[in-house]
């Protein structure tokens, strides 16, 4: 996993909502994005962090007390 010191606030909001168990469509409904856009943004976060899945990205952020 990458040693990224921070992520944009918007990405952390998305990860936080995923951590609450919301689907990409539900997350999108809360933040005014489509489910497809949420998936793309989360995929970009995963790529930036060097992780394979959104769950790994959530774990990464939780371990660093970012969400």
C-alpha positions, 0 to 999 in steps of 0.5 A: 500500500502507498504511503499517501499522507492525505486524500481530498476531502471528497474522497474521504467522504465517499470512503466514509459512506462506503464504510457505513455500508452504503452502496455506490448508488446510495453514496451517490444519492447522498452526495449528488453523484451517480453510482457510476461516478462514485465507482470511478472515483473510488477506483481512482482512490484505489489506484492512488493508494495501490490497493485492489478493492474499495474495502482495502481503501476503506481499511487504509483510511480507517487505520490512519484515522482519516474516516 
